[in-house]
Amino acid sequence: MSALPAESKWAPAVAPKRGLWQGADRHVLLAVTVIALPFSYIPLELVPGRVSVTIVVFALVVLTGIRYRVLRQRPGALETVTLLLSAYIFIRLTAVTALQADVIDWQEALSATLAPLGGVILYRVARRDDLKEPCLRALRWMFVMLTAIALYQAVVGLAFLQSRGYTEGFYYFTFAGTYRPFGTFLSPTVFGAFLAIVGAALVCMAPTIRGALLWFAIALAPILLTETRAAWISFGIAVVVGWLLRTRARPVHLTLGLAAITWAIAFVVWLAPGAVDFLLSRLATLSDSGLTSNAARVNLWQGTLETTLAESPLVGFPTGDFSQVVGTVAGAYADYGHAHSNYLQVLFLYGLIGLALFAGILVLATVGALRTASTTRSPWAYGGVAAIVAFLIDSSFETSWTSFSIVAVLYLLLGLGQVAGVDRGLPSSPAALTVPKPSLAPSGPTA
């Protein structure tokens, strides 16, 4: 067997498959499903009122699972714990709520239960070697679309968006009262979390340094526009972790990567010093105990922990009770309606039982991603690690697990990160040696 070119060692090893827009099998349903994941409502520029599309997106996920025949697969450890959490959430929000003489919120129960189920289906789809390339192409198109939406919202401004109906139910202000883009979500914080998770994965899944730098630049723009510190930090750390894992096999990539980033930072400082000053001042607020945002989080964390463990430690409380229950400790800050942390929000909603299942999911996902990255040294695996790292960090400061979009895309990326039969990024069979590397940018329809 002839030696492979050095650069091809970093090409994700997948079975030969036609591109997203090429050939008889175009994977159109898969592409539409992936691109639809960040949408929780129809943009108000298209319809007069807010119309939720979460159920429609979940239906697309199920149809995709049926199309690729993954629904009847035997669940692995991660899938089993996820399904247990989904079942527990449904029981907690229906049967337990009824026993407590509270009113059952069927919409919340259905939404909270379907998110993990959708995640499991996408995880199974993305694990298939023949579907990795179509998934990755769709993710790239989706991220470019979100970048365009963020830029559009930043350019047209708050007054224009409010004239289109983006008013009640949307939380696009900072604690200081300044507007920031929220994308296809209800708030910039969840939008930022979504961008950080997907953006970090796309950077680390790139087969070459040039591709990684390209996607780093693309991802950075919308993430910065959200002005969400948790998203900035989680994205940065996730990319560093993924890149360091990658350089274990080829240390020269570390030197080249650091050199490129240093040059890029110097160029930005020279080109737009004001922007750099803003970013540094925004990050500097992390240690400002007098900042409203920081004070709110500290009080919300303390209030959520104390009240849940004291009054309902095993099963938690219904979501509508947050302000009343946590307000006894956190005061007016409880009016924000959530704990500003996925870990504490899960504790509040589902108690220690739910938190234990949630922690089990995170441990299994993290260990599985790291083990795959260590044994295969594939860019797919590095992307999976980056995704779970970004989620773990962002979860400390923001509440996003209640978003179907976040759960679905996280499991999709974890599935893409699962690669079998690969060593140091090399294909496992002669037939896979001719597989081309993923393109560095989204490819459009062929003429």
C-alpha positions as CSV (number, residue, x, y, z in Angstrom):
1,M,0.0,0.0,0.0
2,S,1.4,3.4,-0.9
3,A,2.0,5.9,1.7
4,L,-0.7,8.5,2.3
5,P,0.1,12.3,1.9
6,A,0.8,13.8,5.3
7,E,-2.2,16.1,5.3
8,S,-4.6,13.2,4.6
9,K,-3.9,11.8,8.0
10,W,-6.2,14.4,9.3
11,A,-9.1,13.6,7.0
12,P,-12.1,12.1,8.9
13,A,-12.3,8.5,7.9
14,V,-15.7,7.7,6.5
15,A,-17.1,5.3,3.9
16,P,-17.4,6.7,0.4
17,K,-20.5,8.7,0.0
18,R,-21.9,11.3,-2.3
19,G,-22.1,14.9,-1.2
20,L,-25.1,16.6,0.3
21,W,-26.3,18.0,-3.0
22,Q,-24.9,15.4,-5.4
23,G,-26.1,12.1,-6.8
24,A,-29.4,10.3,-6.5
25,D,-29.4,10.1,-2.7
26,R,-29.1,13.8,-1.6
27,H,-30.0,13.3,2.0
28,V,-32.4,16.2,1.7
29,L,-34.5,15.2,4.7
30,L,-31.3,15.0,6.9
31,A,-30.1,18.4,5.6
32,V,-33.5,20.1,6.3
33,T,-33.6,18.5,9.8
34,V,-30.1,19.7,10.8
35,I,-30.7,23.2,9.4
36,A,-34.0,23.4,11.2
37,L,-32.5,22.6,14.6
38,P,-31.9,26.1,15.8
39,F,-35.4,27.3,15.1
40,S,-37.8,27.4,18.0
41,Y,-40.3,29.7,16.2
42,I,-40.9,31.0,12.7
43,P,-39.1,34.4,12.2
44,L,-41.5,37.2,12.7
45,E,-40.4,38.8,9.5
46,L,-42.4,36.0,7.8
47,V,-45.4,35.7,10.1
48,P,-47.4,38.2,12.1
49,G,-47.1,36.4,15.5
50,R,-44.8,34.0,17.2
51,V,-45.5,30.4,16.1
52,S,-43.6,27.6,17.8
53,V,-42.1,25.0,15.5
54,T,-40.5,22.8,18.1
55,I,-42.9,19.9,17.5
56,V,-42.4,20.2,13.8
57,V,-38.6,20.0,14.2
58,F,-39.0,17.0,16.5
59,A,-41.2,15.4,13.8
60,L,-38.5,16.0,11.3
61,V,-36.0,14.3,13.7
62,V,-38.3,11.3,14.0
63,L,-38.8,11.0,10.2
64,T,-35.0,11.2,9.8
65,G,-34.7,8.3,12.3
66,I,-37.3,6.3,10.4
67,R,-35.6,7.1,7.1
68,Y,-32.2,5.8,8.2
69,R,-33.7,2.9,10.4
70,V,-32.1,3.8,13.7
71,L,-35.2,3.8,15.9
72,R,-35.0,0.1,16.8
73,Q,-31.3,-0.1,17.6
74,R,-30.3,-1.4,21.0
75,P,-29.4,1.6,23.2
76,G,-25.8,2.0,24.5
77,A,-25.0,3.4,28.0
78,L,-25.3,7.0,27.0
79,E,-28.6,6.4,25.2
80,T,-30.0,4.3,28.1
81,V,-29.3,7.0,30.7
82,T,-30.8,9.6,28.4
83,L,-33.9,7.6,27.9
84,L,-34.2,7.1,31.7
85,L,-34.0,10.8,32.2
86,S,-36.6,11.4,29.6
87,A,-39.0,8.9,31.2
88,Y,-38.3,10.4,34.7
89,I,-39.0,13.9,33.5
90,F,-42.4,12.8,32.1
91,I,-43.3,11.0,35.3
92,R,-42.1,14.0,37.4
93,L,-44.1,16.5,35.4
94,T,-47.3,14.5,35.2
95,A,-47.8,11.7,37.9
96,V,-45.7,13.3,40.6
97,T,-47.2,16.7,39.9
98,A,-50.7,15.3,40.2
99,L,-49.9,13.6,43.5
100,Q,-48.7,16.9,44.8
101,A,-52.1,18.4,43.8
102,D,-50.5,20.8,41.3
103,V,-51.8,21.5,37.8
104,I,-50.0,19.5,35.1
105,D,-48.5,21.7,32.4
106,W,-48.8,19.3,29.5
107,Q,-47.0,21.5,27.1
108,E,-44.0,21.7,29.3
109,A,-44.1,18.0,30.1
110,L,-44.2,17.1,26.4
111,S,-41.4,19.6,25.4
112,A,-39.1,18.5,28.2
113,T,-39.6,14.9,27.5
114,L,-39.1,15.1,23.7
115,A,-35.8,16.9,23.8
116,P,-33.7,14.0,25.1
117,L,-35.6,11.6,22.8
118,G,-34.8,13.7,19.8
119,G,-31.2,13.9,20.9
120,V,-30.9,10.1,21.0
121,I,-32.3,9.7,17.5
122,L,-29.8,12.3,16.1
123,Y,-27.0,10.6,18.0
124,R,-27.7,7.3,16.3
125,V,-28.0,9.0,12.9
126,A,-24.7,10.9,13.3
127,R,-22.8,7.8,14.3
128,R,-23.3,6.2,10.9
129,D,-20.1,6.7,8.9
130,D,-22.0,7.1,5.6
131,L,-24.0,10.1,7.1
132,K,-21.2,12.0,8.8
133,E,-20.3,14.1,5.7
134,P,-23.9,15.1,5.0
135,C,-24.4,16.0,8.6
136,L,-21.2,18.1,8.6
137,R,-22.2,19.9,5.4
138,A,-25.6,20.7,6.8
139,L,-24.1,22.0,10.1
140,R,-21.8,24.3,8.1
141,W,-24.7,25.7,6.1
142,M,-26.7,26.1,9.3
143,F,-23.9,28.0,11.1
144,V,-23.4,30.3,8.1
145,M,-27.1,31.0,8.2
146,L,-27.0,31.8,11.9
147,T,-24.0,34.1,11.3
148,A,-26.0,36.0,8.7
149,I,-29.0,36.3,11.0
150,A,-26.8,37.7,13.8
151,L,-25.2,40.2,11.5
152,Y,-28.7,41.2,10.2
153,Q,-30.0,41.8,13.7
154,A,-27.0,43.8,14.6
155,V,-27.3,46.0,11.5
156,V,-31.1,46.7,11.5
157,G,-31.1,47.4,15.3
158,L,-33.5,47.1,18.1
159,A,-36.2,49.6,16.9
160,F,-36.7,47.8,13.6
161,L,-36.9,44.4,15.2
162,Q,-39.5,45.6,17.7
163,S,-41.5,47.0,14.9
164,R,-41.6,43.4,13.5
165,G,-43.0,42.0,16.7
166,Y,-39.8,41.0,18.6
167,T,-41.1,42.4,21.9
168,E,-42.9,40.3,24.6
169,G,-41.2,37.0,25.4
170,F,-37.8,38.0,23.9
171,Y,-34.9,38.7,26.3
172,Y,-32.3,40.4,24.2
173,F,-31.0,43.0,26.7
174,T,-28.0,42.8,28.9
175,F,-28.4,43.6,32.6
176,A,-27.1,47.1,31.7
177,G,-30.0,47.5,29.2
178,T,-28.1,47.3,25.9
179,Y,-29.4,45.3,23.0
180,R,-27.6,42.3,21.5
181,P,-28.6,39.8,18.7
182,F,-30.5,36.7,19.8
183,G,-30.6,34.8,16.5
184,T,-33.4,32.3,16.2
185,F,-33.8,32.0,20.0
186,L,-35.6,33.9,22.6
187,S,-32.4,35.2,24.3
188,P,-28.8,36.0,23.4
189,T,-27.5,33.6,26.1
190,V,-29.1,30.5,24.6
191,F,-28.1,31.7,21.1
192,G,-24.5,32.2,22.3
193,A,-24.5,28.7,23.9
194,F,-25.7,27.1,20.7
195,L,-23.1,29.0,18.6
196,A,-20.3,28.1,21.1
197,I,-21.1,24.4,21.0
198,V,-21.5,24.1,17.2
199,G,-18.7,26.6,16.5
200,A,-16.1,24.8,18.6
201,A,-17.0,21.4,17.0
202,L,-16.7,22.8,13.5
203,V,-13.3,24.3,14.2
204,C,-11.9,21.0,15.6
205,M,-13.5,18.8,12.9
206,A,-11.7,20.8,10.2
207,P,-9.2,18.4,8.5
208,T,-6.5,21.1,8.0
209,I,-5.0,24.1,9.8
210,R,-6.4,26.4,7.1
211,G,-9.8,25.0,7.6
212,A,-9.7,25.3,11.3
213,L,-8.7,28.9,11.1
214,L,-11.4,29.6,8.6
215,W,-14.1,28.2,10.8
216,F,-12.6,29.9,13.9
217,A,-13.0,33.2,12.1
218,I,-16.6,32.4,11.0
219,A,-17.6,31.2,14.4
220,L,-16.1,34.1,16.3
221,A,-18.2,36.8,14.6
222,P,-21.7,35.8,15.8
223,I,-20.4,34.6,19.2
224,L,-18.8,38.0,19.9
225,L,-22.0,39.8,18.8
226,T,-24.1,38.0,21.5
227,E,-21.9,39.7,24.1
228,T,-22.4,36.6,26.2
229,R,-19.3,36.0,28.4
230,A,-20.2,32.3,29.1
231,A,-20.3,31.7,25.3
232,W,-17.0,33.4,24.8
233,I,-15.3,31.4,27.6
234,S,-16.8,28.1,26.7
235,F,-16.0,28.5,23.0
236,G,-12.4,29.5,23.7
237,I,-11.6,26.7,26.2
238,A,-13.4,24.1,24.0
239,V,-11.3,25.0,21.0
240,V,-8.1,25.0,23.0
241,V,-8.9,21.5,24.5
242,G,-9.7,20.1,21.1
243,W,-6.6,21.6,19.5
244,L,-4.3,20.3,22.3
245,L,-5.7,16.8,21.8
246,R,-5.0,17.1,18.1
247,T,-1.4,18.2,18.6
248,R,-0.6,15.1,20.6
249,A,-0.3,13.3,17.3
250,R,1.3,16.2,15.3
251,P,3.0,18.7,17.7
252,V,3.9,21.0,14.8
253,H,0.2,21.9,14.6
254,L,0.4,23.5,18.0
255,T,3.3,25.8,16.9
256,L,1.6,26.7,13.7
257,G,-1.8,27.2,15.4
258,L,-0.4,29.5,18.1
259,A,1.5,31.5,15.5
260,A,-1.6,32.0,13.4
261,I,-3.7,33.0,16.4
262,T,-1.0,35.4,17.7
263,W,-0.8,37.0,14.2
264,A,-4.6,37.3,14.0
265,I,-4.8,38.9,17.5
266,A,-2.1,41.4,16.6
267,F,-3.8,42.2,13.3
268,V,-7.2,42.9,15.0
269,V,-5.5,45.1,17.7
270,W,-4.0,47.2,15.0
271,L,-7.1,47.3,12.8
272,A,-9.8,47.9,15.5
273,P,-8.3,48.7,18.9
274,G,-11.7,50.0,20.1
275,A,-13.3,46.5,19.6
276,V,-10.4,44.9,21.6
277,D,-10.9,47.4,24.4
278,F,-14.6,46.5,24.6
279,L,-13.9,42.8,24.7
280,L,-11.3,43.1,27.4
281,S,-13.6,45.4,29.5
282,R,-16.5,43.0,29.1
283,L,-14.3,40.0,30.3
284,A,-13.0,42.1,33.1
285,T,-16.5,42.3,34.6
286,L,-16.2,38.7,35.6
287,S,-14.5,39.7,38.8
288,D,-16.8,42.7,39.4
289,S,-19.0,41.7,42.4
290,G,-21.0,44.9,42.0
291,L,-22.1,44.2,38.5
292,T,-25.8,43.4,38.4
293,S,-25.2,40.3,36.2
294,N,-22.7,38.8,38.6
295,A,-24.8,39.6,41.7
296,A,-27.9,38.1,40.1
297,R,-26.1,34.8,39.4
298,V,-24.6,34.5,42.9
299,N,-28.0,35.1,44.5
300,L,-29.8,32.8,42.1
301,W,-27.3,30.0,42.7
302,Q,-27.5,30.3,46.4
303,G,-31.3,30.6,46.5
304,T,-31.8,27.7,44.1
305,L,-29.5,25.4,46.1
306,E,-30.7,26.3,49.5
307,T,-34.5,26.2,48.8
308,T,-34.4,23.0,46.7
309,L,-32.3,21.0,49.2
310,A,-34.4,22.2,52.1
311,E,-37.9,21.9,50.7
312,S,-38.0,19.3,47.9
313,P,-34.6,17.7,47.5
314,L,-35.6,14.5,45.6
315,V,-38.1,15.6,43.0
316,G,-37.7,19.4,42.8
317,F,-40.4,21.9,41.9
318,P,-42.6,22.8,38.9
319,T,-40.9,25.5,36.8
320,G,-43.7,28.0,37.4
321,D,-42.8,28.1,41.1
322,F,-39.3,29.4,40.6
323,S,-39.8,33.0,41.5
324,Q,-41.9,32.3,44.5
325,V,-39.8,29.5,45.9
326,V,-36.3,30.9,45.2
327,G,-37.4,34.4,45.9
328,T,-37.4,33.7,49.7
329,V,-33.6,33.7,49.5
330,A,-32.7,35.4,46.2
331,G,-35.2,38.2,46.5
332,A,-36.1,40.1,43.4
333,Y,-33.4,38.3,41.3
334,A,-35.7,35.3,41.3
335,D,-38.0,37.1,38.9
336,Y,-35.6,36.1,36.1
337,G,-37.3,32.7,36.3
338,H,-34.4,30.4,36.2
339,A,-31.2,29.5,38.0
340,H,-28.7,30.8,35.4
341,S,-27.0,27.3,35.5
342,N,-28.1,24.1,33.9
343,Y,-26.9,22.1,36.9
344,L,-28.9,24.0,39.4
345,Q,-31.9,24.4,37.0
346,V,-32.1,20.6,36.7
347,L,-31.8,20.3,40.5
348,F,-34.7,22.7,40.9
349,L,-37.0,21.1,38.3
350,Y,-36.2,17.4,38.9
351,G,-34.5,17.2,42.2
352,L,-31.5,15.1,43.1
353,I,-32.9,12.1,41.1
354,G,-32.9,14.2,37.9
355,L,-29.5,15.8,38.7
356,A,-28.0,12.3,39.1
357,L,-29.3,11.2,35.7
358,F,-28.1,14.4,34.1
359,A,-24.7,14.1,35.7
360,G,-24.5,10.5,34.4
361,I,-25.2,11.7,30.9
362,L,-22.4,14.3,31.1
363,V,-19.9,11.8,32.5
364,L,-20.7,9.1,29.9
365,A,-20.6,11.7,27.1
366,T,-17.3,13.2,28.2
367,V,-15.5,9.9,28.9
368,G,-16.8,8.4,25.6
369,A,-15.6,11.5,23.6
370,L,-12.2,11.5,25.3
371,R,-11.7,7.8,24.8
372,T,-12.6,8.0,21.1
373,A,-10.3,10.9,20.6
374,S,-7.4,9.1,22.3
375,T,-7.8,5.9,20.4
376,T,-8.7,7.2,16.9
377,R,-7.1,10.6,16.8
378,S,-9.7,11.6,14.3
379,P,-11.0,15.2,13.7
380,W,-14.5,13.8,14.1
381,A,-13.6,12.8,17.7
382,Y,-11.9,16.1,18.5
383,G,-15.1,17.9,17.4
384,G,-17.1,15.7,19.8
385,V,-14.8,16.6,22.7
386,A,-15.0,20.3,21.9
387,A,-18.8,20.1,21.8
388,I,-19.2,18.5,25.2
389,V,-16.5,20.8,26.8
390,A,-18.3,23.9,25.5
391,F,-21.6,22.6,26.9
392,L,-20.1,21.7,30.3
393,I,-18.6,25.1,30.8
394,D,-21.5,27.1,29.5
395,S,-23.8,25.1,31.7
396,S,-22.2,26.5,34.8
397,F,-23.4,30.0,34.0
398,E,-26.5,29.7,31.7
399,T,-29.7,27.7,31.5
400,S,-30.0,26.0,28.1
401,W,-30.8,22.3,28.7
402,T,-34.5,23.3,28.5
403,S,-33.9,24.2,24.9
404,F,-34.8,21.5,22.4
405,S,-32.3,23.0,20.0
406,I,-29.3,22.8,22.4
407,V,-30.0,19.2,23.4
408,A,-30.6,18.0,19.8
409,V,-27.4,19.6,18.4
410,L,-25.3,18.5,21.3
411,Y,-26.3,14.8,20.7
412,L,-25.8,15.2,17.0
413,L,-22.2,16.4,17.5
414,L,-21.5,13.7,20.1
415,G,-22.7,11.1,17.5
416,L,-20.4,12.7,14.8
417,G,-17.6,12.3,17.3
418,Q,-18.0,8.6,17.6
419,V,-15.7,7.0,15.0
420,A,-14.9,3.2,15.0
421,G,-11.9,1.4,13.5
422,V,-9.6,4.3,13.0
423,D,-6.0,4.8,14.2
424,R,-4.3,8.3,14.2
425,G,-6.9,9.5,11.7
426,L,-6.0,6.9,9.1
427,P,-8.8,5.0,7.3
428,S,-9.4,1.5,8.6
429,S,-9.7,-0.2,5.2
430,P,-8.2,0.2,1.7
431,A,-11.6,1.2,0.3
432,A,-11.6,4.3,2.5
433,L,-8.3,5.6,1.3
434,T,-9.9,7.3,-1.7
435,V,-12.4,9.3,0.4
436,P,-11.9,13.1,-0.1
437,K,-11.5,15.4,2.9
438,P,-14.5,17.5,3.8
439,S,-14.6,20.8,2.0
440,L,-13.5,23.8,4.1
441,A,-16.6,25.8,3.4
442,P,-20.2,24.9,2.6
443,S,-20.8,23.7,-0.9
444,G,-23.8,24.9,-2.8
445,P,-26.0,23.1,-5.4
446,T,-24.2,21.9,-8.4
447,A,-25.0,23.4,-11.8
